[in-house]
């Protein structure tokens, strides 16, 4: 397995003041081509292994090309489930399929380095139960050489993120994270290098959307540009051959970073959305931006060559991790073990219900859970999304999973009071009996009159403190993607609402409910409905 050299310890709090780098941003070449990961083997311009990349640049005409040193990186991210997950084009991901793909890349290249781009602890029921430890175990055995953090790795707090790090046989890089007092989050891990083939590859790790995690109270997410430049300086002092970034940042941020920091040869970033394809974007002849796929549905094989004159070329092959790949038998057996273990854990006690929760009370409990998870002003759970009642007594994860069997995502949006009233009208009109889209809410109460004209049936709306809802004010609303972005049950009022935490960045609805029950220990049904249906 390639070795890893930690960067020197750098106090992030002092980094900005200590650096006086005067990089002149290079003009970013227009992306020349996008390669989606739908067909395995789609390849960008290759550095041409064994061919050299400096031909015509620093040697006499007619002479052989200047020799080059070459290396390969294998990059993947977003490992929420141990077994494959269903996508529009079939099942993708799964540790047994990943093992096969990584074996193929290792067989085809000399001493490749594998980089994991983050998100393995939260964002799914499996992640919530095991908090990343099965993946640490797997990555130790599969030869991962370095990892960077995604925001979901902090879903269960700072210590829950550090525990898997301590169990890892590979290092984690956190270039833009610091404690609130300015001290380094992981000493010695501001930047580092992996040996890939003949190359020493410097790695910078960037974490985004930390404000959406529970660790936000203890950590600061420092600016990408400042942190990257600090990491570049460290790596230049180590005299690495090339510098790459593994970052949980979006496409626009990635392009801006590449424009502002010309020392970066390759940027490896998270998926555009949960189901969007991977891509490899050529930025001129020597630079590359690789976008991953959700559920580690693609592994990017990234080739890098550097000639003796310092010229660098990059290229990428996108390998599908899907049903076209044979499962590695031993890892398939491990996945089967976790499926069985998960079944046992679903029945373990996680809390107590003091009384029976009918569909109405269960919906209000869910709305409370969404609101608490994001510390939002208001919460909303559609009546039709509540698929079971909750009996009094001990509660298990299986009980909660019967309430939310669909796998919808809890997210956070911003709405005006007027939008909320419009949405309440639409939802309640869809099913006045309390099912379907009927809103079960948190942080406010409202009245609904069936005798009033359609669209005008929502009457008094009072906030939790008793004050009337202000139609012109803006409120944060915790809600599922089914209603907020899918327009489920005819609720279209929120389709253009600003998104504070997207469904991809958020968590499963059942995970939010689970976290709330565990937090309270004992939950009690609300005897007074928050929605009053008038004649």
SVG drawing of the C-alpha trace seen along z (x, -y; Angstrom):
<svg xmlns="http://www.w3.org/2000/svg" viewBox="-70 -42 88 58">
<polyline fill="none" stroke="black" stroke-width="0.4" points="0.0,0.0 1.4,-3.4 2.8,-5.3 1.4,-8.6 3.4,-11.6 1.6,-14.0 1.9,-17.7 3.6,-19.8 1.3,-21.0 -0.2,-24.4 -2.4,-26.5 -5.2,-27.4 -6.1,-30.4 -2.7,-31.9 -2.6,-30.6 -4.2,-33.6 -2.0,-36.1 1.2,-34.0 0.8,-33.6 1.6,-36.4 1.4,-34.4 1.0,-36.5 -0.4,-33.9 -1.5,-35.4 -4.7,-33.5 -4.3,-31.8 -7.1,-32.2 -9.2,-29.0 -9.5,-27.3 -13.0,-26.6 -14.1,-23.0 -13.6,-21.1 -15.6,-18.0 -17.7,-16.3 -17.6,-12.5 -20.5,-10.9 -20.0,-7.7 -22.9,-5.9 -20.5,-3.9 -17.6,-2.3 -14.3,-3.3 -15.1,-6.8 -11.7,-8.4 -10.4,-12.0 -7.2,-12.9 -4.7,-10.4 -1.1,-11.2 -0.1,-8.3 1.7,-5.9 5.2,-5.2 5.1,-7.8 6.3,-10.9 4.4,-14.2 7.1,-16.7 7.5,-16.1 8.3,-19.3 8.5,-21.4 12.0,-21.1 14.0,-18.8 15.6,-19.4 13.5,-18.7 13.8,-15.2 15.0,-13.9 13.1,-11.4 10.5,-12.8 11.7,-13.7 11.0,-10.8 8.1,-11.2 7.1,-9.8 3.6,-8.5 1.1,-7.7 -2.6,-6.7 -5.2,-7.7 -8.5,-5.9 -11.2,-8.2 -14.7,-7.6 -17.0,-9.1 -20.5,-9.0 -20.5,-5.6 -23.8,-5.6 -24.8,-1.9 -22.8,1.3 -25.0,3.0 -26.0,1.6 -28.7,-1.0 -31.3,-1.4 -30.7,-4.2 -32.7,-5.0 -30.3,-2.9 -30.2,0.0 -28.4,0.8 -25.1,-1.0 -22.4,-0.9 -22.0,1.8 -18.7,2.8 -18.4,6.1 -18.7,4.3 -16.3,1.6 -13.7,4.2 -13.8,5.7 -13.3,2.4 -10.4,1.4 -8.8,4.7 -9.0,4.1 -7.4,0.7 -4.6,2.0 -4.0,4.9 -3.7,2.4 -1.5,-0.1 1.8,-0.1 1.2,-1.2 -2.0,-3.3 -3.2,-5.4 -6.8,-5.3 -8.5,-8.4 -12.0,-8.4 -13.8,-11.7 -16.0,-11.7 -19.5,-10.9 -19.7,-7.5 -21.3,-8.0 -24.7,-9.6 -27.3,-10.3 -28.9,-6.8 -30.3,-4.3 -27.2,-2.2 -25.0,-5.2 -27.0,-6.1 -26.8,-2.6 -23.1,-2.0 -21.7,-5.5 -19.0,-4.7 -17.2,-1.8 -18.0,0.9 -16.5,-1.3 -13.4,-2.0 -12.9,1.7 -13.4,2.2 -11.1,-0.7 -8.4,0.6 -8.4,3.9 -9.0,2.5 -6.0,0.2 -7.4,-3.3 -4.5,-5.6 -6.1,-8.9 -9.6,-10.2 -11.3,-13.5 -14.4,-14.5 -18.0,-15.2 -20.5,-17.0 -22.4,-13.7 -19.4,-12.4 -20.3,-14.9 -24.1,-14.1 -23.8,-12.6 -21.4,-15.1 -17.7,-15.7 -16.8,-12.7 -18.8,-10.4 -16.7,-11.7 -13.4,-11.3 -14.0,-7.7 -13.8,-6.2 -10.8,-8.4 -9.0,-6.8 -9.9,-3.3 -8.5,-4.1 -5.2,-2.7 -5.2,-5.5 -4.9,-9.2 -7.7,-11.8 -7.0,-15.2 -8.9,-18.3 -7.5,-21.4 -10.3,-23.8 -11.6,-22.7 -10.6,-24.3 -12.0,-24.5 -13.9,-27.6 -10.8,-28.8 -8.8,-28.7 -6.7,-25.6 -6.2,-22.9 -8.9,-20.2 -6.5,-17.3 -2.9,-18.3 -0.6,-17.3 -3.4,-16.7 -3.8,-20.1 -2.2,-18.6 -0.3,-15.5 1.0,-13.4 0.5,-9.9 2.9,-7.9 1.1,-7.0 3.3,-5.1 6.4,-7.1 4.9,-10.3 4.5,-12.1 1.0,-13.5 0.1,-16.3 -3.5,-16.1 -5.6,-18.9 -9.0,-18.1 -12.0,-20.5 -15.2,-20.0 -18.4,-21.9 -21.9,-22.4 -20.6,-21.9 -23.3,-24.3 -25.8,-21.5 -24.2,-19.1 -24.3,-19.0 -20.5,-19.6 -21.1,-23.2 -21.2,-24.4 -17.6,-23.2 -15.9,-23.6 -15.4,-26.3 -15.4,-25.7 -12.7,-28.0 -12.8,-29.6 -11.9,-27.2 -9.5,-29.5 -7.6,-30.6 -7.3,-27.0 -6.2,-25.7 -3.5,-28.2 -2.2,-27.4 -2.2,-23.7 -0.4,-24.5 2.4,-26.2 2.9,-23.3 3.0,-20.8 5.4,-22.9 7.7,-22.9 7.5,-19.1 8.5,-19.2 5.7,-17.0 5.4,-16.3 1.7,-17.4 -1.1,-18.8 -4.7,-17.6 -7.8,-18.6 -10.4,-16.2 -13.3,-18.5 -17.0,-18.3 -17.7,-21.5 -20.2,-22.2 -19.4,-22.7 -19.3,-26.5 -17.0,-26.5 -14.8,-23.9 -14.4,-25.9 -13.6,-29.1 -11.0,-27.3 -9.3,-25.9 -9.3,-29.4 -7.8,-31.0 -5.2,-28.4 -3.3,-27.3 -1.1,-25.0 -4.0,-22.5 -3.7,-19.8 -6.8,-17.8 -9.9,-18.6 -12.0,-15.6 -15.4,-16.7 -18.7,-15.3 -21.6,-14.3 -23.9,-17.0 -26.9,-15.3 -27.8,-11.9 -28.6,-10.4 -26.6,-12.6 -23.8,-10.9 -20.1,-11.2 -18.1,-13.4 -14.5,-14.2 -14.1,-17.8 -11.0,-18.8 -9.8,-22.3 -7.2,-22.9 -4.6,-20.2 -3.1,-19.8 -5.9,-20.1 -9.0,-18.1 -12.1,-18.3 -13.6,-15.0 -17.1,-14.8 -18.1,-11.6 -21.4,-9.8 -23.8,-9.2 -23.5,-5.9 -20.0,-5.4 -21.6,-4.4 -18.4,-5.3 -14.7,-5.0 -12.5,-7.5 -9.2,-6.2 -7.0,-9.3 -3.7,-9.1 -1.1,-11.8 2.3,-12.1 5.0,-14.6 8.0,-14.9 11.5,-16.0 10.8,-19.5 7.9,-19.8 5.1,-19.5 2.1,-17.6 -0.7,-15.8 -3.8,-14.3 -6.6,-11.9 -9.4,-9.9 -11.4,-6.7 -14.7,-6.4 -15.5,-2.9 -19.1,-2.0 -19.8,-0.3 -23.0,1.4 -24.6,4.7 -22.1,5.1 -19.4,5.8 -19.1,9.1 -19.2,9.1 -16.0,10.0 -17.1,13.1 -15.6,12.4 -17.0,8.8 -20.4,10.1 -20.4,12.3 -19.5,9.4 -22.4,7.4 -24.7,10.3 -23.5,10.3 -24.4,6.6 -27.8,7.1 -28.5,9.8 -27.0,7.7 -29.1,4.7 -32.2,6.8 -31.2,7.5 -30.4,3.9 -33.7,2.8 -35.4,4.5 -33.2,3.0 -34.9,0.5 -34.1,-3.1 -36.7,-4.9 -40.2,-4.7 -43.6,-5.9 -45.7,-7.1 -49.1,-6.3 -50.3,-5.4 -49.6,-7.7 -52.3,-7.7 -51.5,-8.9 -52.1,-12.5 -49.9,-12.4 -47.2,-10.4 -47.2,-13.1 -46.8,-15.9 -44.0,-13.9 -42.3,-13.6 -42.7,-17.4 -41.1,-18.0 -38.3,-15.8 -37.6,-17.5 -37.8,-20.9 -35.4,-19.8 -32.9,-18.2 -32.4,-21.5 -33.3,-23.9 -35.8,-25.4 -38.6,-27.8 -41.3,-25.5 -41.7,-21.8 -44.0,-20.0 -44.8,-16.3 -47.5,-15.4 -50.2,-13.1 -49.8,-10.6 -46.1,-10.1 -47.1,-8.7 -47.7,-5.0 -48.2,-3.5 -49.3,-4.3 -46.9,-4.1 -48.0,-1.8 -47.1,-2.8 -44.1,-1.1 -40.6,-0.3 -39.7,-1.8 -37.4,-0.2 -35.9,-1.5 -38.1,1.0 -41.2,-0.8 -40.0,-4.1 -39.2,-2.5 -42.8,-1.4 -43.8,-5.0 -41.4,-6.2 -40.9,-3.3 -40.4,-5.4 -36.9,-6.8 -37.9,-10.4 -35.4,-13.0 -35.7,-15.8 -34.5,-19.1 -34.6,-22.8 -36.2,-25.6 -37.0,-29.3 -40.6,-30.4 -42.6,-33.5 -45.7,-33.5 -47.8,-33.9 -46.2,-30.9 -46.8,-28.8 -50.5,-29.8 -50.7,-28.9 -49.0,-25.5 -51.3,-24.8 -54.4,-25.4 -53.0,-23.1 -52.0,-20.3 -55.2,-20.4 -57.4,-20.6 -55.8,-17.4 -57.1,-15.4 -59.3,-17.1 -59.6,-13.9 -56.1,-14.1 -54.3,-11.8 -52.7,-12.4 -51.1,-15.8 -52.8,-17.1 -50.0,-19.0 -49.0,-17.8 -46.9,-20.7 -44.6,-21.9 -44.0,-25.3 -47.4,-26.6 -51.1,-25.8 -53.8,-26.6 -57.5,-26.2 -59.1,-24.8 -62.7,-25.4 -64.1,-23.1 -67.1,-25.5 -64.9,-28.3 -63.9,-28.7 -61.0,-26.5 -57.7,-28.2 -59.1,-30.3 -59.8,-27.6 -56.8,-28.3 -57.9,-30.6 -55.9,-31.6 -52.3,-30.6 -50.5,-31.1 -46.8,-30.6 -45.8,-28.6 -45.5,-31.7 -49.1,-32.7 -48.3,-35.5 -49.9,-35.5 -48.0,-34.3 -46.6,-37.3 -47.4,-36.8 -44.5,-39.1 -41.9,-37.5 -39.5,-34.7 -39.3,-31.4 -37.1,-28.4 -39.2,-25.3 -38.0,-21.7 -39.9,-19.5 -39.4,-16.4 -38.3,-16.6 -41.5,-14.9 -43.5,-18.0 -40.9,-20.8 -39.2,-20.0 -41.4,-17.2 -44.7,-19.1 -46.2,-16.0 -50.0,-16.0 -50.4,-19.1 -48.4,-21.3 -46.6,-23.6 -46.2,-26.7 -42.6,-25.8 -41.2,-24.7 -39.3,-28.0 -38.5,-28.5 -34.8,-29.1 -33.2,-25.8 -31.0,-26.1 -30.3,-22.3 -31.0,-20.2 -32.3,-16.7 -28.8,-15.4 -27.2,-17.3 -30.0,-16.4 -30.9,-13.1 -33.4,-10.3 -36.8,-11.2 -36.6,-8.1 -33.1,-9.1 -34.3,-12.5 -37.2,-10.8 -34.7,-8.3 -32.4,-11.1 -35.3,-12.9 -36.6,-9.8 -33.0,-9.0 -32.5,-12.6 -35.8,-12.7 -35.7,-9.1 -39.4,-9.1 -42.0,-10.7 -45.5,-11.5 -48.4,-12.0 -49.8,-15.5 -53.4,-15.4 -54.4,-18.7 -54.3,-18.7 -52.3,-21.5 -54.7,-21.6 -58.3,-22.4 -60.8,-21.4 -63.9,-23.6 -67.3,-22.9"/>
</svg>
